């Protein structure tokens, strides 16, 4: 079948932003589909209009039905229809041979052009009808971040979250109505923009401040952050997972970049912070029940710029109910609810996911093994004994750390049901 659907990218400049041949494609179409704003650029169109409606799948079927009936269909989209746009859905339904795509510059490209900045090294994220977490995953990892917004996940909401989360390494640029006569650019630090109101049609660019001081290597390395870089004084010297144990624990979790992770009994957050660094496109939910430990968890998450880590003050397993199902679970503390946490964690863990629990007491190891066995799963056990060099009378001796049992489980398809 020949291409029956023409997908045309439009900027805020409306019909005037299109070359004559594309305007003619619109004018001679039988069906014009797209968002209400895009359709409004062509008030004199006399054919059938198909404004986007939810569920989106039903609207796609309407477009496909019109095309398959031999009608000339034009779909209007923002900028590049294949960049966070409707293009991929229509291609998936109709096939690449049956669509004709004409992109224009995306709003983010126009934004960087207005700023006179290169964009090949920028992160591009969308929170337009998508989770706010998409932005949090990019924060701290990139010096330039372009963000597509909507009425709820707005420029105002971004500034408010940055201030509330004490994220001060970025300057915010809000670019409104790009390509239209009402175009406006507002630039400032997040606290300076809290009182501003922006038009809904905007994009946001976050730029790392030139006076921002990068953390040291030991504070930002993926693994091996020394304990002294975490505040854990109010919960005791022994209440932080040591760097060597963290490394083995995270290796046993076998993390993938886009994982959803639960850290239960997160304490001061040392495991959560390093886990979050490994999950470049994932998120960590760090659960802690003790008020003092939770306060330190929050402070350490902010101190280490672990923006994809969400700290939760609550008692497991009850507080886990509202979290997305995880790909990985670490249990660093159970508050006396080990069996219940294991059962709920393994029930919610996605197939193929990993659960790792660290223990000092043999009784807890035995309890965990029995729970895992009762669920039809098999537990692996590593006994980790580490000693660090220490100066003794001018010479070097070895000082052992407390041995730790590292228990790990893989969720099979039939286990833990």
C-alpha positions in Angstrom: 0.0 0.0 0.0 1.3 3.5 -0.8 1.8 6.0 1.9 -1.6 7.3 2.8 -0.7 9.1 6.0 1.4 12.3 5.9 2.7 13.3 9.3 3.8 17.0 9.4 5.7 18.6 12.2 4.6 22.1 13.1 6.2 24.8 15.4 4.4 27.4 17.4 4.6 29.6 14.3 1.6 27.6 13.0 0.8 27.3 9.3 3.2 30.1 8.4 6.1 27.9 9.6 5.4 25.3 6.8 6.7 25.5 3.3 4.1 25.9 0.5 4.1 22.2 -0.6 3.3 21.0 3.0 0.5 23.6 3.4 -0.9 22.3 0.2 -0.8 18.8 1.6 -2.9 20.0 4.5 -5.4 21.9 2.3 -6.0 19.0 -0.1 -6.3 16.3 2.7 -9.6 14.5 3.3 -8.8 14.1 7.0 -6.8 16.4 9.3 -5.8 14.8 12.6 -3.8 16.1 15.6 -4.0 18.0 18.8 -6.5 20.8 19.2 -3.8 23.4 19.1 -2.3 22.1 15.9 -5.7 21.8 14.2 -6.4 25.4 15.2 -3.6 26.6 12.9 -5.8 25.7 10.0 -9.3 27.2 10.8 -10.4 27.1 7.1 -9.8 23.4 6.6 -13.1 22.0 5.2 -12.5 18.3 5.5 -13.0 15.9 8.4 -11.1 16.7 11.6 -9.8 14.1 14.1 -8.7 15.8 17.3 -6.6 13.6 19.5 -8.7 11.8 22.2 -8.0 9.3 24.9 -7.5 6.5 24.9 -4.9 7.2 22.3 -5.1 3.7 20.8 -8.7 4.4 19.7 -7.6 7.6 18.0 -4.8 5.8 16.2 -7.3 3.3 15.0 -9.5 6.1 13.6 -6.5 7.5 11.7 -5.6 4.0 10.4 -9.1 3.2 9.4 -9.4 6.4 7.4 -6.0 5.7 5.7 -6.9 2.1 4.9 -10.2 3.3 3.4 -8.1 5.2 0.8 -8.6 8.7 2.3 -5.8 11.3 2.2 -4.9 11.7 5.9 -2.6 14.4 7.3 -1.5 14.3 10.9 -0.1 17.4 12.6 2.4 17.1 15.4 4.9 19.2 17.3 8.4 19.7 15.8 9.8 16.3 15.0 6.9 13.7 15.2 9.4 11.0 16.0 10.9 12.8 19.0 8.6 12.1 22.0 5.8 12.4 19.5 2.9 10.5 17.8 5.1 9.3 15.0 6.2 6.0 16.5 2.7 4.9 17.3 1.4 5.5 13.8 4.4 3.8 12.3 3.9 0.8 14.5 0.2 0.6 13.5 0.6 1.3 9.8 4.1 0.3 8.9 7.0 2.6 7.9 6.1 2.2 4.2 2.7 3.7 4.7 3.6 7.0 6.4 5.4 10.0 5.0 7.0 12.1 7.8 8.1 15.7 7.5 9.8 16.9 10.7 10.7 20.4 11.7 13.1 21.5 14.4 12.0 20.3 17.8 11.3 22.9 20.5 14.4 21.7 22.4 16.5 22.4 19.3 15.0 25.8 19.0 15.7 26.4 22.7 19.4 25.7 22.3 19.5 27.8 19.2 18.1 30.7 21.1 20.7 30.2 23.8 23.5 29.9 21.2 24.6 26.6 22.7 25.5 23.2 21.2 23.2 20.4 22.2 24.9 17.2 21.1 26.2 16.8 24.7 22.8 17.6 26.3 20.4 15.1 27.9 16.9 15.2 26.4 14.0 14.2 28.7 10.2 14.5 28.6 7.9 14.9 31.6 5.0 15.7 29.2 2.4 13.1 30.3 5.4 11.1 31.6 6.8 10.6 35.1 8.7 13.5 36.8 11.3 10.8 37.6 12.6 11.1 34.0 14.1 14.5 35.0 15.5 13.2 38.3 17.4 10.5 36.5 19.3 13.0 34.4 20.0 15.5 37.2 23.6 15.5 38.3 24.8 13.4 35.4 24.7 16.1 32.7 25.7 19.8 32.5 22.8 20.5 30.1 19.3 19.1 30.3 16.4 19.9 28.0 13.0 19.2 29.4 9.6 18.9 27.6 6.9 20.0 30.0 3.1 20.0 30.3 0.5 21.8 32.3 1.0 19.7 35.4 4.7 18.8 35.1 5.4 22.5 34.4 8.3 24.9 34.6 6.8 26.1 37.9 6.8 22.5 39.3 10.4 22.0 38.2 11.6 25.2 40.0 9.6 24.3 43.1 11.0 20.7 43.2 14.6 22.0 42.7 14.2 24.4 45.6 12.5 21.9 47.9 15.2 19.2 47.2 18.0 21.7 47.6 19.3 21.2 44.1 21.4 24.3 43.5 23.8 23.3 40.8 21.6 24.4 37.9 20.4 27.6 36.4 16.9 27.4 34.9 15.9 28.8 31.5 12.2 28.8 30.5 11.5 29.4 26.8 7.9 30.1 26.0 6.1 30.0 22.6 9.2 29.3 20.6 8.7 30.3 17.0 5.7 32.5 17.7 5.4 36.2 18.0 4.8 35.9 21.8 8.2 34.1 22.3 9.8 34.9 25.7 12.9 33.6 27.5 13.2 33.8 31.3 16.5 32.8 33.0 17.5 32.6 36.6 18.3 30.4 39.7 15.4 28.3 40.9 14.5 30.4 44.0 14.5 33.5 41.8 11.8 32.0 39.5 9.4 30.7 42.1 7.1 33.7 41.8 7.0 33.5 38.0 4.1 32.3 35.9 4.8 30.7 32.6 2.5 30.0 29.6 1.8 26.3 29.2 3.6 26.1 25.8 7.2 26.1 27.1 10.3 24.1 27.3 12.9 24.2 30.1 16.7 24.0 29.9 18.8 23.3 32.9 22.4 24.5 32.7 25.0 23.7 35.3 26.3 26.9 36.9 29.8 27.8 35.8 30.8 28.4 39.4 29.6 25.0 40.5 32.4 22.9 42.1 32.5 19.3 41.1 32.7 16.8 44.0 36.0 14.9 44.4 36.5 11.5 42.8 36.0 9.7 46.1 32.7 11.4 46.6 31.3 10.7 43.1 32.8 7.4 42.1 30.3 4.7 41.2 31.6 2.4 44.0 33.9 2.6 47.0 32.8 5.8 48.6 34.6 6.0 52.0 32.3 5.8 55.1 33.5 9.2 56.3 31.8 10.8 53.3 28.4 9.7 54.8 26.9 11.3 57.9 26.1 8.3 60.2 27.2 9.6 63.6 23.8 9.5 65.2 23.1 5.9 64.3 26.5 4.5 65.3 29.8 3.6 63.6 28.7 0.0 63.0 25.4 1.0 61.4 26.7 1.8 57.9 27.5 -0.8 55.2 31.3 -0.7 54.7 32.6 0.1 51.2 33.9 -3.5 50.6 30.6 -5.0 51.6 28.7 -2.5 49.5 30.7 -3.5 46.5 29.9 -7.2 46.9 26.3 -6.5 47.8 25.7 -4.5 44.6 27.5 -7.1 42.5 25.2 -9.8 43.9 22.2 -7.6 43.0 23.3 -7.6 39.3 21.9 -4.2 38.6 20.8 -3.1 35.1 20.6 0.6 34.2 16.8 0.9 34.1 16.0 -1.1 37.3 13.5 -0.1 39.9 15.2 -0.8 43.3 14.1 -1.1 46.9 16.5 -0.5 49.7 14.8 -1.7 52.9 16.3 -0.6 56.1 18.4 2.0 54.2 20.0 3.5 57.3 22.3 6.3 56.3 21.8 5.6 52.6 25.3 4.4 51.6 23.9 1.5 49.5 21.1 3.6 48.1 23.5 6.3 46.9 25.9 4.0 45.1 23.0 1.9 43.7 21.5 5.0 42.3 24.7 5.9 40.6 24.7 2.6 38.8 21.1 3.0 37.7 21.6 5.6 35.1 18.0 5.2 33.9 16.5 3.7 37.0 15.2 4.7 40.5 15.9 3.7 44.1 13.3 3.7 46.8 15.1 3.9 50.2 12.9 2.9 53.1 13.9 3.7 56.7 11.7 3.5 59.8 13.9 5.1 62.5 13.5 8.9 62.6 17.2 9.7 63.3 18.4 7.4 60.5 15.8 8.8 58.1 17.1 12.3 58.7 20.6 11.2 57.9 19.3 9.3 54.9 17.7 12.5 53.5 20.9 14.5 54.2 23.2 12.0 52.5 20.9 11.6 49.5 21.2 15.4 49.0 24.9 15.6 49.9 25.7 13.0 47.2 23.3 14.4 44.6 21.5 11.1 44.4 18.5 12.7 42.7 17.1 9.3 41.5 16.8 8.1 45.1 13.5 8.6 46.9 13.7 8.4 50.7 10.6 7.0 52.4 10.0 7.2 56.1 7.9 4.1 57.0 7.7 0.6 58.3 8.2 -2.3 55.9 6.4 -4.3 54.6 3.4 -2.0 55.0 4.9 1.0 53.4 5.9 -1.0 50.3 2.3 -1.2 49.0 2.4 2.0 47.0 5.8 1.4 45.3 6.3 0.1 41.8 7.3 -3.6 41.6 11.1 -3.8 41.9 13.8 -5.5 39.8 16.1 -5.5 42.7 15.7 -5.5 46.5 18.3 -5.0 49.2 17.4 -5.7 52.9 19.9 -4.1 55.2 17.6 -4.1 58.2 14.2 -5.5 59.0 13.1 -4.1 62.4 12.0 -7.5 63.5 9.8 -8.2 60.4 12.3 -10.2 58.4 10.0 -13.1 57.3 7.2 -10.7 56.3 9.5 -8.4 54.4 11.0 -11.4 52.6 7.7 -12.8 51.6 6.3 -9.5 50.4 9.5 -8.6 48.6 9.8 -11.9 46.8 6.1 -11.7 45.9 6.5 -8.3 44.4 9.9 -8.8 42.8 9.7 -9.0 39.0 10.6 -12.4 37.4 14.3 -12.6 37.0 14.9 -10.0 39.6 17.3 -10.3 42.5 16.9 -10.0 46.3 20.0 -9.6 48.5 20.0 -9.4 52.3 23.0 -8.9 54.6 23.2 -10.5 58.0 25.5 -10.5 61.0 23.6 -13.1 63.1 23.4 -16.7 62.0 19.9 -17.0 63.4 18.8 -14.4 60.8 20.5 -16.3 58.0 18.7 -19.5 59.0 15.3 -17.7 59.2 15.9 -16.2 55.7 16.9 -19.5 54.2 13.8 -21.2 55.6 11.5 -18.5 54.2 13.1 -18.6 50.8 12.9 -22.4 50.7 9.2 -22.3 51.7 8.5 -20.1 48.6 10.1 -22.7 46.2 13.2 -20.6 45.7 16.9 -21.2 46.3 19.1 -18.9 48.3 22.8 -18.4 47.5 25.1 -17.5 50.5 28.4 -15.7 50.6 30.3 -15.3 53.8 32.3 -12.1 53.6 35.2 -11.5 55.9 37.3 -8.4 55.3 40.3 -6.9 57.1 41.8 -3.5 56.6 45.5 -2.5 57.0 46.2 -0.7 60.2 49.5 0.8 61.6 50.7 -1.1 64.7 53.8 0.1 66.4 55.2 1.5 63.2 54.3 -1.6 61.2 51.3 -2.8 59.3 48.8 -5.2 60.7 45.3 -6.3 59.7 42.1 -5.2 61.5 39.1 -7.4 60.7 35.7 -5.9 60.0 32.6 -7.7 61.3 31.9 -10.7 59.0 28.8 -10.4 57.0 26.6 -13.1 55.4 25.3 -12.0 52.0 22.2 -14.0 51.0 20.9 -13.6 47.5 17.9 -15.0 45.6 16.8 -14.9 42.0 13.0 -14.7 41.4 12.1 -17.5 39.1 8.8 -17.5 37.1 7.1 -20.1 39.4 8.7 -19.2 42.7 7.3 -16.9 45.4 3.7 -17.0 44.1 
